[in-house]
Amino acid sequence: MTETRTGSWWRPYRTLGETTVFHVDLRPHAGHEAASLAWLDAAEQHRLQRFRIQGPGRRFSLCRAALRAVLASRLACRNERITFEVHDDRGKPFAMVDGAPAPISFNVSHSSDHGLIAVAPRGRLGVDVEQRQPRRHMDLLIDTVFTEPERAVLTTAEGRDRTDLFLDFWTMKEALIKALGTGLSMDPATFEIPPVLQRGTKRGTFRFPDLPAVTWDLDNIGNETYAAAVAREMIPEPAPIREL
Ligand SMILES: CC(C)(COP(=O)(O)OP(=O)(O)OC[C@H]1O[C@@H](n2cnc3c(N)ncnc32)[C@H](O)[C@@H]1OP(=O)(O)O)[C@@H](O)C(=O)NCCC(=O)NCCS
């Protein structure tokens, strides 16, 4: 199997510093779906068989195959040498090559027809994508996951604008949670999206209240079709060695 950076159903979408974000086309496509199966290992084939409905299985297969192709290219190794492990019971996957942790960072998200894969040589990463469509129980979710200042901004918008703003805020929070890797154990109402990003600026920096030593770059990378965000851990440059 050839190792490519740009395949027929995934392609580079954004470059942010050392991070590349790939878009993955998750629409039904018999050829892509069949090709994706060839990239999956036995554990992934087994997981695929356990999906009871088509959509989630197709999204997993197309996204995981694209992820494997991107990692194989970046790591200059054959797909067969790559396996995935999870950090703990919270489930954030990381890559191994020949059984040893690979020197690469990534995160994946999928929503309806769209997948995003963020990949970088170092630092924790989180990515989230949500197709722009009306959400059920949006007001309840607004009351549950957002802080009072965030709710105040959301209530200034109406109709379609409100849904769009809700999804922008949601993906930014989710990208931060996914970068940290805590999953549902973190209460999203305990931290706030940087005010500049709430006001529409596309990039800002962020610190979790309980983790002030780590700074994250947060980018709103959505478009008209989907809301999307990427959180990247800022790795301080090593101090220069001073000659005595
Ligand atoms: C996995 C989780 C982090 C996100 O799930 P999700 O939004 O349904 O799904 P996404 O498509 O964005 O992401 C799924 C991918 O994230 C990755 N992932 C799994 N667990 C993860 C974790 N703990 N941290 C980061 N990434 C994780 C996996 O690669 C997974 O894809 P795969 O199974 O095909 O490999 C899940 O724990 C969750 O639902 N968190 C919700 C937290 C919350 O309350 N959010 C409110 C938003 S404000």
PDBQT file of the ligand as one rigid body, heavy atoms in Angstrom, charges set to zero:
ROOT
HETATM    1  C1  LIG A 301     -14.314  11.103  23.122  1.00  0.00    +0.000 C 
HETATM    2  C2  LIG A 301     -14.907  12.380  23.649  1.00  0.00    +0.000 C 
HETATM    3  C3  LIG A 301     -13.814  13.225  24.259  1.00  0.00    +0.000 C 
HETATM    4  C4  LIG A 301     -15.448  13.162  22.481  1.00  0.00    +0.000 C 
HETATM    5  O1  LIG A 301     -16.430  12.427  21.817  1.00  0.00    +0.000 OA
HETATM    6  P1  LIG A 301     -17.306  12.955  20.611  1.00  0.00    +0.000 P 
HETATM    7  O2  LIG A 301     -17.398  14.446  20.615  1.00  0.00    +0.000 OA
HETATM    8  O3  LIG A 301     -18.544  12.196  20.646  1.00  0.00    +0.000 OA
HETATM    9  O4  LIG A 301     -16.503  12.447  19.356  1.00  0.00    +0.000 OA
HETATM   10  P2  LIG A 301     -15.426  13.070  18.366  1.00  0.00    +0.000 P 
HETATM   11  O5  LIG A 301     -15.834  12.614  17.035  1.00  0.00    +0.000 OA
HETATM   12  O6  LIG A 301     -15.162  14.521  18.539  1.00  0.00    +0.000 OA
HETATM   13  O7  LIG A 301     -14.083  12.344  18.819  1.00  0.00    +0.000 OA
HETATM   14  C5  LIG A 301     -13.953  10.950  18.758  1.00  0.00    +0.000 C 
HETATM   15  C6  LIG A 301     -12.487  10.612  18.662  1.00  0.00    +0.000 C 
HETATM   16  O8  LIG A 301     -11.793  11.210  19.751  1.00  0.00    +0.000 OA
HETATM   17  C7  LIG A 301     -10.724  10.340  20.152  1.00  0.00    +0.000 C 
HETATM   18  N1  LIG A 301     -10.872  10.178  21.607  1.00  0.00    +0.000 N 
HETATM   19  C8  LIG A 301     -11.446   9.164  22.305  1.00  0.00    +0.000 A 
HETATM   20  N2  LIG A 301     -11.375   9.429  23.631  1.00  0.00    +0.000 NA
HETATM   21  C9  LIG A 301     -10.744  10.608  23.764  1.00  0.00    +0.000 A 
HETATM   22  C10 LIG A 301     -10.361  11.405  24.895  1.00  0.00    +0.000 A 
HETATM   23  N3  LIG A 301     -10.609  11.038  26.159  1.00  0.00    +0.000 N 
HETATM   24  N4  LIG A 301      -9.713  12.573  24.660  1.00  0.00    +0.000 NA
HETATM   25  C11 LIG A 301      -9.428  12.958  23.406  1.00  0.00    +0.000 A 
HETATM   26  N5  LIG A 301      -9.780  12.254  22.287  1.00  0.00    +0.000 NA
HETATM   27  C12 LIG A 301     -10.426  11.090  22.480  1.00  0.00    +0.000 A 
HETATM   28  C13 LIG A 301     -10.832   9.062  19.355  1.00  0.00    +0.000 C 
HETATM   29  O9  LIG A 301      -9.859   9.099  18.350  1.00  0.00    +0.000 OA
HETATM   30  C14 LIG A 301     -12.233   9.133  18.763  1.00  0.00    +0.000 C 
HETATM   31  O10 LIG A 301     -12.329   8.655  17.456  1.00  0.00    +0.000 OA
HETATM   32  P3  LIG A 301     -12.181   7.106  17.077  1.00  0.00    +0.000 P 
HETATM   33  O11 LIG A 301     -12.857   6.352  18.159  1.00  0.00    +0.000 OA
HETATM   34  O12 LIG A 301     -12.818   7.003  15.740  1.00  0.00    +0.000 OA
HETATM   35  O13 LIG A 301     -10.715   6.876  17.028  1.00  0.00    +0.000 OA
HETATM   36  C15 LIG A 301     -15.951  12.002  24.706  1.00  0.00    +0.000 C 
HETATM   37  O14 LIG A 301     -15.328  11.733  25.891  1.00  0.00    +0.000 OA
HETATM   38  C16 LIG A 301     -16.994  13.035  24.973  1.00  0.00    +0.000 C 
HETATM   39  O15 LIG A 301     -18.084  12.840  24.557  1.00  0.00    +0.000 OA
HETATM   40  N6  LIG A 301     -16.735  14.145  25.638  1.00  0.00    +0.000 N 
HETATM   41  C17 LIG A 301     -17.747  15.135  25.841  1.00  0.00    +0.000 C 
HETATM   42  C18 LIG A 301     -17.243  16.170  26.802  1.00  0.00    +0.000 C 
HETATM   43  C19 LIG A 301     -18.271  17.235  26.965  1.00  0.00    +0.000 C 
HETATM   44  O16 LIG A 301     -18.976  17.296  27.942  1.00  0.00    +0.000 OA
HETATM   45  N7  LIG A 301     -18.337  18.137  26.003  1.00  0.00    +0.000 N 
HETATM   46  C20 LIG A 301     -19.195  19.239  26.066  1.00  0.00    +0.000 C 
HETATM   47  C21 LIG A 301     -18.776  20.186  25.015  1.00  0.00    +0.000 C 
HETATM   48  S1  LIG A 301     -18.734  21.799  25.629  1.00  0.00    +0.000 SA
ENDROOT
TORSDOF 0
